[in-house]
Amino acid sequence: MFNRLPEAQQALAQRPIDITINGIAVQCREGDSVAAVLIAAGIYECRDTAVKEVPRGPFCMMGVCYDCLVMIDGQPNQQGCMTQVRSGMQIERQQGAREVQS
């Protein structure tokens, strides 16, 4: 369902950046969202629900559903669809319930 267009593949070759996803080095395209990079890398599960720990992944891709929450550079509860990748970024799957700041 989510495949890069041929012109996007060419852009990747022109301006690649390196990030880490769950401890694995991944090359992606500058300007992509974290959620788009996860999907392009074949990673469809980025967090677990608080109830029954059911895996969830990017869904709406516009910041409404919060199914794309990930840990970015040690910070939990980051919306992958609303965050652009940057060189050296470390993305990890978010485990369990998200903590709400009061």
Backbone bond lengths (Angstrom), bond angles and torsions (degrees), N, CA, C in turn:
res aa  C-N    CA-C-N  psi(-1)  N-CA   C-N-CA  omega(-1)  CA-C   N-CA-C  phi
1 M - - - 1.448 - - 1.524 111.36 -
2 F 1.329 116.83 -41.87 1.460 120.31 -179.96 1.519 108.80 -106.85
3 N 1.305 116.21 102.19 1.458 121.70 177.33 1.520 108.80 -126.24
4 R 1.318 115.59 144.45 1.459 119.65 177.71 1.528 110.31 -71.64
5 L 1.316 115.75 141.55 1.449 121.10 173.41 1.524 108.30 -72.47
6 P 1.331 117.72 153.60 1.466 119.85 -178.79 1.529 113.27 -53.98
7 E 1.336 117.32 -39.53 1.471 119.07 -180.00 1.537 111.82 -68.16
8 A 1.328 117.05 -27.03 1.464 120.40 176.17 1.526 110.12 -71.73
9 Q 1.312 117.55 -35.45 1.466 121.10 176.37 1.522 109.96 -62.39
10 Q 1.322 117.01 -39.68 1.462 120.79 178.66 1.528 110.27 -65.67
11 A 1.325 117.07 -39.88 1.472 120.91 178.68 1.520 110.80 -63.03
12 L 1.321 117.54 -36.07 1.464 121.68 178.32 1.528 109.86 -62.05
13 A 1.300 116.29 -40.76 1.460 120.30 -179.94 1.532 111.01 -67.44
14 Q 1.326 117.45 -27.76 1.457 121.01 -177.40 1.534 113.07 -82.98
15 R 1.330 118.25 -39.55 1.461 120.74 -174.94 1.526 111.76 -135.60
16 P 1.330 117.49 63.47 1.461 119.17 179.85 1.524 111.44 -78.22
17 I 1.330 116.14 150.30 1.460 121.33 171.78 1.522 107.76 -130.20
18 D 1.319 116.13 156.76 1.455 121.76 -178.20 1.519 110.46 -107.34
19 I 1.336 115.53 132.77 1.455 122.64 176.36 1.534 107.59 -134.95
20 T 1.324 116.05 177.33 1.458 121.59 176.32 1.518 108.39 -125.33
21 I 1.337 116.52 130.55 1.466 122.03 176.58 1.517 107.33 -120.94
22 N 1.319 116.44 117.66 1.466 122.29 -179.14 1.525 111.61 50.03
23 G 1.340 116.06 41.14 1.453 121.46 176.93 1.520 115.67 82.85
24 I 1.330 117.43 1.31 1.465 121.52 -178.83 1.526 109.57 -109.65
25 A 1.317 116.86 130.01 1.465 121.46 178.57 1.522 109.70 -68.19
26 V 1.336 115.98 132.38 1.466 122.61 -179.31 1.521 107.97 -134.34
27 Q 1.326 116.11 138.37 1.453 120.47 173.95 1.523 107.47 -100.75
28 C 1.320 116.03 133.72 1.465 119.89 -178.40 1.520 109.67 -139.11
29 R 1.301 115.53 -176.26 1.458 121.72 -176.05 1.519 110.59 -100.89
30 E 1.306 116.24 132.07 1.452 121.49 175.12 1.535 109.61 -57.62
31 G 1.332 117.02 135.69 1.457 121.73 178.87 1.515 114.07 98.25
32 D 1.338 117.42 -15.17 1.465 120.27 177.29 1.521 110.52 -72.79
33 S 1.317 116.38 154.03 1.461 120.04 171.94 1.528 108.47 -80.08
34 V 1.321 115.61 159.71 1.462 120.54 176.50 1.525 109.74 -58.28
35 A 1.324 118.07 -43.05 1.465 121.25 -179.51 1.526 111.23 -61.84
36 A 1.326 117.65 -41.87 1.466 120.87 178.95 1.524 110.68 -63.84
37 V 1.337 116.68 -38.89 1.466 120.54 178.60 1.524 110.45 -66.16
38 L 1.335 117.31 -41.24 1.467 120.34 177.50 1.527 110.51 -58.41
39 I 1.320 115.94 -48.34 1.463 120.22 -179.30 1.531 110.70 -63.26
40 A 1.339 117.20 -44.84 1.468 120.92 -179.81 1.525 111.08 -62.17
41 A 1.337 116.91 -29.87 1.466 121.07 179.38 1.527 112.33 -85.52
42 G 1.338 117.09 0.41 1.461 120.75 178.91 1.518 113.47 81.45
43 I 1.326 116.75 18.76 1.464 121.61 178.71 1.531 107.75 -103.80
44 Y 1.323 115.81 107.64 1.460 120.38 -173.92 1.523 113.38 -103.75
45 E 1.313 117.35 -5.61 1.460 121.59 179.79 1.521 108.11 -120.04
46 C 1.334 116.80 118.90 1.463 119.27 -176.90 1.522 113.20 -118.38
47 R 1.310 117.43 -8.47 1.466 120.26 176.88 1.519 109.49 -157.33
48 D 1.331 115.42 168.46 1.463 122.08 174.22 1.515 108.50 -116.65
49 T 1.328 116.92 145.68 1.464 119.62 177.90 1.521 109.95 -72.70
50 A 1.319 115.37 158.31 1.466 121.13 179.05 1.527 110.80 -69.24
51 V 1.329 116.50 -32.01 1.461 121.69 -179.50 1.525 108.23 -98.25
52 K 1.293 116.76 121.24 1.470 124.50 177.22 1.524 114.06 66.19
53 E 1.332 117.88 4.44 1.466 122.27 177.38 1.531 113.23 49.88
54 V 1.309 116.10 45.97 1.466 122.61 179.16 1.535 108.35 -78.27
55 P 1.328 118.62 131.72 1.460 120.13 179.79 1.525 112.08 -67.59
56 R 1.331 115.02 142.07 1.469 121.63 177.66 1.516 108.06 -130.48
57 G 1.318 116.36 159.01 1.454 121.43 178.41 1.506 110.78 -145.11
58 P 1.335 117.55 176.94 1.459 120.72 179.67 1.521 110.98 -53.13
59 F 1.332 115.78 134.83 1.457 120.09 -176.47 1.526 111.29 -126.67
60 C 1.322 117.50 -66.70 1.468 119.69 -173.53 1.526 113.00 -83.27
61 M 1.334 117.34 -26.23 1.468 124.26 -179.74 1.535 113.28 60.13
62 M 1.350 117.09 22.48 1.465 119.56 177.61 1.527 112.75 -140.79
63 G 1.327 118.16 19.67 1.446 121.78 171.15 1.504 117.45 83.01
64 V 1.330 118.21 15.32 1.458 120.74 -176.55 1.528 112.92 -99.29
65 C 1.320 118.20 -39.30 1.468 120.65 -168.31 1.533 114.82 -90.37
66 Y 1.312 119.15 -20.65 1.467 124.37 -179.28 1.533 113.47 63.10
67 D 1.306 118.36 19.22 1.459 120.56 176.74 1.527 112.31 -78.19
68 C 1.314 117.94 -11.52 1.462 121.38 -176.93 1.525 112.84 -99.99
69 L 1.325 118.08 20.68 1.462 119.82 -179.81 1.519 110.95 -62.09
70 V 1.329 115.94 132.68 1.457 123.11 178.16 1.521 108.75 -139.76
71 M 1.322 114.72 169.34 1.452 120.54 172.58 1.525 106.71 -97.57
72 I 1.326 116.83 125.41 1.456 122.00 -179.68 1.529 108.58 -120.47
73 D 1.311 115.53 121.18 1.463 121.88 -179.47 1.528 111.68 49.66
74 G 1.340 115.64 41.59 1.459 121.60 176.93 1.514 115.29 83.79
75 Q 1.330 118.55 -1.95 1.455 122.54 179.70 1.532 109.90 -100.63
76 P 1.345 118.37 116.54 1.468 120.33 -179.84 1.524 112.24 -76.32
77 N 1.317 115.38 170.55 1.472 123.96 172.80 1.524 113.89 65.04
78 Q 1.311 117.93 33.48 1.456 121.38 178.39 1.530 109.05 -93.54
79 Q 1.316 116.56 130.01 1.465 120.66 179.39 1.530 109.20 -76.68
80 G 1.320 115.64 112.36 1.452 120.68 -177.89 1.512 113.62 -62.67
81 C 1.318 117.36 -33.79 1.460 119.80 -177.10 1.523 112.54 -75.05
82 M 1.326 117.13 -17.21 1.462 121.66 -177.41 1.527 112.56 -106.15
83 T 1.327 117.26 5.01 1.463 121.59 -175.87 1.518 110.09 -119.47
84 Q 1.327 116.96 123.98 1.463 120.79 176.49 1.516 109.98 -80.05
85 V 1.329 115.57 142.51 1.456 119.65 176.66 1.525 109.62 -69.97
86 R 1.319 114.57 151.75 1.460 120.82 173.33 1.524 107.68 -139.11
87 S 1.278 116.29 155.67 1.454 121.52 -176.74 1.526 111.23 -56.55
88 G 1.334 115.76 133.76 1.458 121.72 178.28 1.516 115.11 84.53
89 M 1.321 118.24 -2.34 1.465 121.95 -178.67 1.528 110.53 -59.91
90 Q 1.330 115.47 140.48 1.463 121.15 176.39 1.526 108.24 -114.76
91 I 1.333 115.58 116.76 1.460 122.44 -176.81 1.515 107.88 -112.56
92 E 1.324 116.37 133.66 1.456 121.10 178.62 1.525 109.83 -132.90
93 R 1.327 114.25 149.44 1.460 120.40 175.25 1.525 109.26 -62.97
94 Q 1.322 116.17 137.45 1.462 120.62 179.55 1.522 108.74 -90.47
95 Q 1.320 115.49 126.77 1.460 121.89 -176.72 1.520 110.40 -100.85
96 G 1.328 116.97 134.06 1.461 121.85 171.68 1.506 115.35 70.46
97 A 1.316 114.85 -160.69 1.461 121.96 -175.01 1.515 111.39 -70.19
98 R 1.316 115.49 143.11 1.461 119.05 175.93 1.515 108.55 -81.17
99 E 1.303 115.40 146.14 1.447 120.42 178.20 1.520 109.22 -89.52
100 V 1.323 116.25 135.17 1.459 121.53 179.88 1.519 108.53 -103.45
101 Q 1.330 115.44 126.27 1.457 119.91 178.36 1.519 109.68 -79.13
102 S 1.332 117.64 136.95 1.470 119.88 179.31 1.502 110.81 -103.79
